Amino acid sequence: MTQPFSCKEVFDRLQDYLDRELSPEEIAAVDAHLEDCKMCSTEYKFEANVLRYVADNLAEVPVPVDLNDRLASLLKSA
């Protein structure tokens, strides 16, 4: 059975946890800690809500059709 992480270990991994970039073992350890630690659980919920808000409010900006060609040309001349 995976041992839960300490608060510091969770805080050190929180962004990777939110981005789903941890190993299954690390995810299990963070999950176990978040179940028992109100402080870390509150921080996790805050961070998750910030990410959700940003994602929901990002405006799509149309990219010019010729952008790739212009970038390629600039890189070749550099």
Number of C-alpha atoms within 10 A of each C-alpha: 6 11 12 20 19 15 15 10 14 23 16 11 18 21 15 14 18 14 11 11 13 16 11 10 13 19 22 17 19 26 16 15 20 21 11 11 12 11 10 20 17 12 14 19 11 12 15 16 12 12 14 11 11 11 10 9 9 8 8 6 6 6 8 8 8 8 10 11 10 12 11 11 11 10 9 8 7 6
